[in-house]
Amino acid sequence: MSFNAAASTYRRGRPPYPEAVFELLGGRCGLRPGARVLEIGAGAGLATGRLLAAGAEVVAVEPGRSLAAILTADHGSDRLEVVVSDFETAELPGGFDLAVVASALHWLDPVGSTGRIGELVRPGGWLAAWWTDFGDTSRPTVFRDRLDDVYHDLLPAEPGYRDSRSYALDTDRWRRQLTAGGWFEDVAVQVVEWSQILTAQSARDLWSTFPNIAELAPPAREEFLTRLAAIVDSEGGRVDDPRVTVVYTAARTEREAAAG
């Protein structure tokens, strides 16, 4: 719940998802006006607003009350229902055309969550899950190399940037999870490369949302954020920081949900 504790920072710090994600949902997964969409772990609404803009009717599940309040304030609509609950215990209707999990699938129970989603999505519907990697080891930058020194000093157990490995790109893991129990099949993976322009302030805001930074002791956290901002300032006040958004989509099989 560290995200909920700093909900306004999360809202301010996290960048939008790229347009290509929602084009994929429209072209492959049936996102369209009138589509019934279940959004799991909606946060402050980074994906919610785009789903509503596509004309969908959205049930957004978010366990954090502060995040849910921002979600409601920013995106309140007669086509949006916000359920403040853990997904595992939320009371939800069935028959959704599409379930989406934006930057949240790794927080769900890997054993039971796919089955629960499968029960809620109609046969022939879709599941889409995606993450944004904040950095791209295939596109190294001076900014990232310099930032490694800060990580080395304050988070020495973490690998250097060039040696890091993306869990979003662990395709075997996510294919196994998405197809567990025979609810979903035909898993496809799309990798979207893009970049985010960072200022000293937006870099501070973004890194403040990362759990490993938020959980540092306050003096260490402030030192990290101050040094981060100083790197951006020394690079001219703006840096072009690569991003990768990895999108998994899977088709709901004809398996029938249990009665009751």
C-alpha positions in Angstrom: 0.0 0.0 0.0 3.0 2.3 -0.3 1.4 3.7 -3.5 -1.7 4.7 -1.6 0.3 6.4 1.2 1.7 8.8 -1.4 -1.3 8.9 -3.8 -0.9 12.5 -4.9 2.7 11.9 -5.7 1.9 8.8 -7.6 -0.7 10.7 -9.6 1.7 13.5 -10.4 4.8 11.3 -11.0 3.7 8.4 -13.2 3.6 9.1 -16.9 0.7 8.1 -19.2 0.8 4.8 -21.1 1.7 5.1 -24.8 -1.1 5.4 -27.3 0.0 2.1 -28.9 -1.4 0.2 -25.8 -4.9 1.4 -26.4 -4.7 0.9 -30.2 -3.8 -2.7 -29.4 -6.7 -3.1 -27.1 -9.0 -1.7 -29.7 -7.6 -3.7 -32.6 -7.2 -7.1 -30.8 -9.2 -7.0 -27.6 -12.5 -5.4 -28.6 -12.1 -2.1 -26.7 -14.9 0.0 -28.1 -17.9 2.1 -27.1 -20.2 0.0 -24.9 -17.5 -2.6 -24.1 -17.7 -3.8 -20.4 -14.2 -3.6 -19.0 -12.9 -4.8 -15.6 -9.8 -2.8 -14.5 -7.9 -4.4 -11.7 -5.5 -2.2 -9.6 -6.7 1.0 -11.3 -4.5 3.3 -9.1 -5.0 6.9 -9.8 -6.5 6.2 -13.2 -3.7 6.2 -15.7 -5.4 3.6 -17.8 -9.0 4.3 -16.6 -9.3 7.6 -18.4 -8.2 6.1 -21.7 -10.7 3.2 -21.3 -13.5 5.7 -20.7 -12.4 7.9 -23.6 -12.8 4.8 -25.9 -16.4 4.6 -24.8 -16.1 1.6 -22.4 -18.1 1.0 -19.3 -15.5 0.4 -16.6 -15.6 -1.3 -13.2 -12.3 -0.2 -11.6 -11.1 -2.2 -8.6 -8.6 -0.3 -6.4 -7.7 -1.3 -2.8 -6.2 2.1 -1.8 -8.8 4.6 -0.6 -6.7 7.6 -1.3 -6.0 6.4 -4.9 -9.6 5.5 -5.4 -10.6 9.0 -4.3 -8.3 10.6 -6.9 -9.6 8.1 -9.5 -13.2 9.1 -8.8 -12.4 12.8 -8.7 -10.5 12.8 -12.0 -12.6 10.3 -14.0 -16.0 10.2 -12.4 -18.6 9.2 -15.0 -21.9 7.3 -15.3 -19.8 4.8 -17.1 -17.3 4.3 -14.2 -17.9 2.3 -11.1 -15.1 2.3 -8.5 -14.8 -0.6 -6.1 -12.6 0.0 -3.2 -11.3 -3.5 -2.3 -8.6 -6.1 -2.9 -9.4 -7.8 -6.2 -9.4 -11.2 -4.5 -12.3 -10.3 -2.2 -14.2 -7.7 -4.3 -17.9 -8.4 -5.1 -18.0 -8.1 -8.8 -20.5 -9.0 -11.6 -19.5 -11.3 -14.4 -19.7 -11.1 -18.2 -17.0 -8.6 -18.8 -15.7 -8.3 -22.4 -12.2 -7.3 -21.3 -10.2 -7.4 -18.1 -7.1 -5.1 -17.9 -4.3 -5.1 -15.4 -2.0 -2.1 -15.8 1.3 -2.4 -13.9 -0.5 -4.6 -11.2 -0.5 -8.3 -12.2 2.6 -8.9 -10.2 0.7 -7.8 -7.0 -2.0 -10.5 -7.5 -2.0 -14.0 -6.2 -0.2 -15.9 -9.1 -2.2 -19.1 -8.3 -5.7 -18.0 -8.0 -6.0 -14.6 -9.8 -6.2 -16.0 -13.4 -9.0 -18.3 -12.4 -10.9 -15.4 -10.8 -10.4 -13.2 -13.8 -11.5 -16.1 -16.1 -14.7 -16.4 -14.1 -15.5 -12.8 -14.6 -14.7 -12.5 -18.3 -17.1 -14.0 -20.8 -16.0 -16.7 -23.2 -14.6 -14.9 -26.3 -13.5 -12.0 -24.2 -10.0 -10.9 -23.4 -7.4 -10.3 -20.8 -4.7 -7.6 -21.2 -1.8 -7.0 -18.8 1.0 -4.6 -19.2 3.9 -2.9 -17.4 6.2 0.0 -18.2 9.9 -0.5 -17.6 11.4 2.8 -16.5 14.6 2.5 -18.5 15.7 0.3 -21.4 19.1 -1.6 -21.1 19.2 -1.8 -24.9 19.3 2.0 -25.0 21.8 3.0 -22.3 22.3 6.7 -21.5 24.8 8.9 -19.7 22.0 9.8 -17.2 21.4 6.2 -16.3 25.1 5.4 -16.0 25.5 8.4 -13.6 22.4 7.3 -11.7 24.0 3.9 -11.1 26.5 5.6 -8.7 23.6 6.8 -6.5 22.1 3.4 -6.5 25.5 1.9 -5.6 25.8 4.2 -2.6 22.3 4.0 -1.2 20.9 0.7 -2.6 24.1 -1.4 -2.9 22.2 -4.8 -3.2 20.6 -3.8 -6.4 22.2 -4.6 -9.8 23.6 -1.9 -11.9 21.4 -0.5 -14.6 23.1 -2.3 -17.5 22.9 -5.6 -15.6 19.3 -5.3 -14.6 16.7 -7.7 -16.0 13.1 -6.9 -16.7 10.4 -9.0 -15.1 8.0 -7.6 -17.6 10.0 -9.4 -20.3 9.9 -12.7 -18.5 7.6 -14.1 -21.2 7.7 -17.7 -20.0 6.5 -16.7 -16.5 3.6 -14.6 -17.7 2.5 -17.0 -20.4 2.3 -19.7 -17.7 0.3 -17.5 -15.4 -2.1 -16.2 -18.0 -2.9 -19.7 -19.3 -3.1 -21.4 -15.9 -6.3 -23.4 -15.5 -7.3 -23.2 -19.2 -9.1 -19.9 -18.9 -7.1 -18.0 -21.5 -5.1 -18.9 -24.6 -3.5 -17.4 -27.6 -1.1 -15.2 -25.6 0.5 -12.4 -27.6 3.3 -10.1 -26.5 3.9 -6.6 -27.9 6.8 -4.4 -26.8 6.4 -0.7 -27.2 9.5 1.5 -27.1 9.1 5.2 -26.2 10.9 7.9 -24.2 10.0 10.3 -21.4 11.5 13.7 -21.0 12.4 14.3 -17.4 13.1 17.5 -15.5 14.6 17.6 -12.1 11.2 17.8 -10.5 9.5 15.2 -12.6 12.4 12.8 -12.0 11.9 13.4 -8.2 8.2 12.8 -8.5 8.6 9.6 -10.6 11.3 8.0 -8.4 9.3 8.8 -5.3 6.7 6.4 -6.5 9.1 3.4 -6.8 8.7 1.1 -3.7 12.5 0.7 -3.2 12.9 4.4 -3.0 9.8 5.1 -0.9 10.9 2.5 1.6 14.3 4.0 2.2 14.8 5.8 5.6 13.8 9.5 5.1 17.4 10.9 5.1 18.6 8.3 2.6 15.4 8.8 0.4 16.0 12.6 0.4 19.7 12.1 -0.5 18.7 9.8 -3.3 16.1 12.3 -4.8 18.4 15.3 -4.4 21.3 13.6 -6.2 18.9 12.3 -8.9 17.7 15.9 -9.5 21.2 17.2 -9.5 22.1 14.8 -12.3 19.2 16.0 -14.4 20.2 19.6 -13.8 23.8 18.9 -14.7 22.6 17.4 -18.0 21.0 20.6 -19.0 17.8 20.4 -16.9 16.1 17.8 -19.2 17.0 14.2 -20.1 15.4 11.9 -22.6 14.9 8.7 -20.6 14.0 5.5 -22.6 10.9 3.5 -21.7 9.5 0.1 -22.7 5.9 -0.9 -22.2 5.3 -4.7 -22.5 1.7 -5.7 -23.3 0.4 -9.3 -22.9 -3.0 -10.1 -24.4 -4.9 -13.4 -24.1 -8.2 -14.7 -25.4 -10.8 -16.1 -23.1 -11.5 -19.8 -23.9 -14.9 -21.3 -24.2 -14.6 -22.8 -20.7 -17.8 -22.1 -18.7 -17.6 -20.4 -15.4 -18.9 -22.3 -12.4 -22.6 -21.7 -11.5 -23.4 -19.6 -8.5 
